[in-house]
Amino acid sequence: MRAAILFGLLASTTFATAQTTVPATHSPDGTTHVHIDGLAIPAIPNAPFTAKVPVSWDEELASGGTVAKKSYNLVARDSQGRVRLERRQTVPANSTAEPRLIEFFVNDPTSAMRLACTLAAKKCDATDFHPAQNLTEPAVGRLPGGTRFLSRENLGENTMQSMRVVGTRESITTAVGARGNDRVLVSSKDIWYSPDLQINLSVVRNDPRLGQQTLTVTDLVRGEPDAKWFAIPADYEIIDARSKAGIQVSQTTR
């Protein structure tokens, strides 16, 4: 009987605790969102491939130390120059969880259209897309605004994914006060570029504000990707904001 009474008291206490609410001490607050920019894939024809791009991020903490995160993206380009890119969530580096796909993009030079598709909303925004005809890079020296200086160093040649790559280190020095900083900031990128595919096969970014980010192309398969890479699921809503609407958007079930 005593045990039954004790159980009843515990149950009622648990229920009461679950129903208790705490008075608000402040209004709802926003959050800070930071994501890693993936590799840029130019929309050029006649150089089709598919690949996986693992991402690692050692994010520096203001109190010292780092937080290690990881993710990956799947990318593809067909012989027409259409490009599919992804953005996935990051997970702890020691996690076995699958990085969740958040959104994907299709850049289509054949119809001058860019699709930005969000999985949570099952919605794609269609906007104009006009790829750059000639890829250029900023000149070495003082950048616009006069508070940052760009330097560039040749790292030579190497082989990645059975292809020749050319290495370059770009460093940007930011003057004191330019970004609210109380000391000179130096960020750098080590880039290994494939002239054959016209994409970077490896990028290592070092930034004193963000830590180190590493993106490296793996599982590279040259050849025409399956058409499903560029199709939109049939249950997605497409919001057409192009200046010249009326071009058919391919949809399919997955």
C-alpha positions, 0 to 999 in steps of 0.5 A: 500500500505504501509503495502504491501511495509513493508511486502515486505521489511521484506520478502526480509530482511528475505531471505537475512539473510537466505542466509548470510554465516559467514566466518569460524573461525576454521576447523571442530572439533571432539566431545567427546562421553561418554556412559554407559556400561550396565550390563554384562550377561554371556552366560550360558545355562539353565537359560533363561530370558528377562528383562528391565534395566532402567539406570539413570545417574547424571553426575557431572559438572566441574562448580558444579551441575549435569546433569540428564540423563536416558535410558534403555536397553532390554536384553535376554538370552535363554536356549542355553546361547545366549545373546542379549544386547542393547545400546541406547541413553540417554535423559534428565531425565525429557524427555518423548522421547523414548531413541533411539536404537543405536546398539545391540549385540548377543553373541552366544556360540553355534556358537562361534560368536558375532554379533555387529549390528548398526542400522544406517548402517544396518550392523552387524560385526561377530567376534569370541566369546569365553565366559569365562568358570569360572567367576573370580574377581580381588583379593583385594589389589594393582592392576597391575601398583601399583597406584590403590588399590581395597577393597571389602565390604560385604553388606549382602543379600536382595531380588530383583525381587523375587530372593535372591541377595548378595550385595558387595561394591567394591571401587578403590582408585587411587593415586595422579598423576596416571590418571593426578589427583591432589588428591586421587580419590575414585570410588565405585560400589554397586552390588547386584548379583543373584546367581540363574541367575548369573547376577547383578540385581542392580549396582550403580556406583559412580565416581568423574569424571562421577557422579553416574550411576544406573542400575536396572533390572526390568520386569524380566520374567524367561523362554525361550525368543522368537527366534526373540530376536536373529534374524537379520533383512533381510536387514542388511549386515553381515560382517564376520570377524571370523577366521572360517567363514561359520556358518549360521547367522539367519536373519528375518524381524521384 
